[in-house]
């Protein structure tokens, strides 16, 4: 199966073309440019480098969240449009799960965290063993302090901190003997990881009408409006 995958869920952005598990081409940007400006040129470039056209793609995939509300919307909208126009299926993948696939050569727990601001992170824990990624909990939002307390329970093998919130977490966890910070080259989520996660469960591929963003919590503007209404009661 040839898959075109997209990630625009945080500051980084990437596009990958895969054939089965083989990575055919990949574009990755961490320049702070707006995803609405860079994403579609990256799609064109990834296809060109793979010597493919949209018609050659069998399915599409996107990191559907959690992460930046704007970035998630851009990525999901792009994949919905590509899938709808070509009448191909698509899949939404957890950004955190996609990041865990950067470590399939490890025998370790992977704690993926994304900065959710206000001393909170979006996080999930995965067990990687013999090339297989197993989810240990649902994605959720939690304070960094609470996560630091929770992660100490996993002491039977190494814990690797990944994601753009990894450094924040490492500041409170570096005294844990079995914990380490992922290298910069493997720390961030990638479109390739989204493709691997989707292929691990091909039932995720469905009609584009079913694809939707996953935010985990309300956008800041909606949270502030809700708070104002509660204060007026």
N, C-alpha and C positions, 0 to 999 in steps of 0.2 A: 504494500500500500504506500503510495506517494502522498505525503502530508506536507502542507504549508502551515507553519505554526507562527504565532505572533505573541510577543510579550511587550506590553506597555504599561504594566501595573505599578511602576514606581519611577524613579529617576532614570534608570537604564531602560533601553529598548532593544529588542532583538527580533529577528525574523530568521526562520530556519526552514530548509527544504530537506526532507528525509525520505529515504526509500527503505521501508522496513525500519530497522534500527540504525541503518547506515546514515550518517550525517553527510549530505551531498553538498550543501552550501549553507553559510550562516553569516548574517550581518549583526554586529553588536555595537551599540553606541552608548557612551556614558559621558556625554558632553553637556548635559543640562539643557539641550534644545527641546522645544515643545514637540510632543509626539505627533500632533496634527501636522507638523511641518516635515517630520522625518520618516514617518511610518510607511507611507505608500511608496516613496522612492526606494526604501529599503526592501520592500516586497519586490519591486521591479528588479532591483539589483540581485537579490537572492535567486530569483528565477533565471535571470540572465547568466549568472555564474554557474547555475546548475544545468544550463542549456535546456531549459524547459519553458513551457507556456502554461497559463492558467488551465487550459484544457487538459494538460498532462497530469494535473493534480487530482487525486482521488477524494481527498477530504481536507478539512481545515481544522485548526485547533487554536485556542487562545487561553492564556492565563486570565481567568475571569474574576480573580480576586481571592483574598483581600488585597488591599493596597490603596493607591491614590484613586480617589473617586473619579477624577477627570480622566486619568490614564486608563483606568479600567473601562470606562465608557467608550473611549476612543478605540481601544483594542477590540472590544466586543462588537461595536458598530462596524468596524472594518471587516471582521470575519463574517458577521451576518450578511453584509453586502456581497462579499466574495462568494459565499456559499449559496446565497439566494440567486445571484446572477448566473451561476454555473450549474445550479440544481444539484449541488453536491452536499453531503452531510458535514456536520461540524461538531466539535466537542469543546466544552468549557472545562478547564482544569484548575484546581486550586494552585494559586501562585506558590504557596508554601510547599505543597507536594512536588511541584515542578522543580523547585530548588533542591529538594532532597535527592533528586536524580543526578546531581553533580557528583555524588559520592558513592556510586555503585561499586567502586573498587575498594571500599572500606569495609571493615567489620566494626561497626560503631552505631551509637545513637546519634541522630542528626536532629538538633533543635534549630528549627528555622524561625526567625523572628523578623518582623518588619516594623519599622518605626510607626506607631500610631499616634505619636505626640502625647503631651500631658503625662509623661513618664509611663506610658503604656506601649505595649507591642501587640501585634497580631502574631500568633504563634501556633505551632503544632510540633509534635515529636514523632520521629520515625525511627524504625529499627532497620538497619541495612546489614544484610548478611548473605554471603555467597551470591552477590549481585542482585538480590531481591530486596525491594523496598516494601516495608510493612508499616502501615499507619498505626500509631499507638493511641491517638486521641483526635477528636475533631478540631478544626481550626477554631480559635477563640481569641478574644481580646482580654488582656490581663495586665496588671501592673508589673513592672520589671522586678520589684521587690518580691511579689508573690511567685513569679516564675523562678526566681533565684532559689526560693525555699523549696518549690516543687521539684526542681531539677536535681537536687541533692539526693533524691531517692534512687536515682539511676547510677549505681556505683560499681556495676559488675563489668563494665567495659568502657572504652573512651566515649566521650560526648563531644561532638563537633558543633560549634555555634556557627550558623550561616544566616544569610539574609542581611538587608541593610540596617537591621536593628541589632546585629550580632555584637558590634563593638560596644554599644550601650549596655547590653547584657553582660558582656565579658568583664566590664568594670566592676560588677557586683559579684561575679562568679569566679574570678581568676584564682581565688584561694582553694577552689575545688580541685583535688589532685588529678582527676581523670578528665578534666575539661580543657579544650583548646579552641582557639579562634581559627576559623577557616581562612586559608590564604585568599588574598585579594582576587586571584584568578578564578576561584571557584565559589566565591562568597555569594554572588548574586544569582537571582533567577534568570533562566534563559528559555528562549522559545524551544530549543532542542529538548530541554527537560519536560516541557509541556507535551511534546510529541511522544516521548518515552512513557510518560504517565498515562496518556490517552491510549497508547497501544497496549498497556498492561491491562486495560479494561475497555475493550472495544465497544462495549454496550453504551459507553458515553456518547458515541457518535449518533447524532439524531438530526432531525430537521432544524434548520436555522431559526424557525419560529420559537423553538424551545430554549434557545440560548439566552441567558440573562446574566447580568453582573451579580457578583456576590460581595456585599459590602461589610457584613458582620455587625455594623452599627450605622446609625443615621449620620448623614453628612453634618458638619459643624453648624451650618446655618439652620438646619432643621432641629438640631439639639438645642440651640439657643432659643429658637422660637418656642419649642416645647417648654423650656424652662421659664420663659416669660409668661406663658399662659398659666403655668402652675403657680407662679408667684402672684398672679392676678386673682386667683381663687380666694 
